[in-house]
Amino acid sequence: MSGARASGTRRVRAASLAEVSPAARPLATASPAAIAARFEAALAAADGAAGAHCIHELWMRGEFGARIEAALEQLWCRAAASVPEWLPMRYVEWLPAVYEVAGGFTARRRGRSNVYLILLDFADRRRGPYGVYVGMSRYTPAQRFDQHKAGIRAAGSVLKRGLEALTGPTLHLQRLAHAEAARIEAGLAAALADAGLLVEGGH
C-alpha cells in the first residue's frame, strides 16, 4: 500500500471512530497492550476521539482511578481540540454503572426533548465526592448545563454544585417525544439512586 493510501486509510478510521458512541465500546475485545499502543498513537497524532475511546474502555474495565486521571491529563494536553464532549474531564468511579443503567432505557417515539446528566460536586457529603443530576430539556445537555450555571431556569443543586455534563451515557436518549423523555427522566433517576448514587432532579 502506498504512503498516501495508508494515510487516507488512517484518516477514514479516525473519522469513523469519532462517530462511534462510547456505549458501543469499539475496543472491548482489544488487549491492554493494544489499547496502550493505540493511546500512544492517538497522543502522537493529537487524535482526541481515538484517545478518548482508549480511556473509556479502560474506565469501563475498572482501571485504577489514578491511571485514568493521568491518561485524561495527557489527552487534554495533547489533543484538547478533538476530545469528544462525551469524555468526562475528571475520574468518576461509578461511570461504568451509569452507562449500564442508562443503557437499559429506550424510547420508541422521537421528538425534541433530551435526557441529560450533570456531574455534581458532593465532596462535602459522606457519600461523596460526586453525585448526578438527571434532567430533560429541548436544549442539548451542554447548552442546558450552561443555562443552569448562568441561573437560567436553574436547579439549585446544579447552580451550586454542577461540574460538567455527562453526555456519554445518554447519547441514545436525545430527541425524544416529550412524554417518553419525562418517563425516562424519572425512571433513570430512580434507577441510579437504586444503584447507590447521590441523585438530584428526575422530575
C-alpha angles and dihedrals in degrees: 000000000000121000091248093051092046090050090050091051091052091051092051092049092049092049091048093050091050089061096049118104114238088230088067090062097208091189096050093117096042120111120240089251092052092049091049091052092048091050093052089049090050091052092049091050094041087236105161096181095053092045092048092055090051092052092043093053092051089047092053089050091056100254116180113280093233090058093049090049091050092049091048091052091050094049095047089048095050105030110018094140094061103035107122116240092239092072109090118232093227138034115270114184096208098049093108090056091051091053090049094048096043091047089065092066123082136167130214101197125063126216142129103293125105129200112217142181128212125196112233129205108237097160088132092058125087090230093047163092091125140020134175135236118212118205146149130221144155086241124081116265091253092049093047091049090054090049092052091051091048091053095250108147084329129182109228093231092055095042090053103030108019114128106168143329114268097214101165102075093051101041088113091051098066128114096020131157109270095245091049092049092049091051093049093044091058095040094048093050091051093046093050090049089050088053089060102260126137101247133191128180121014096144 
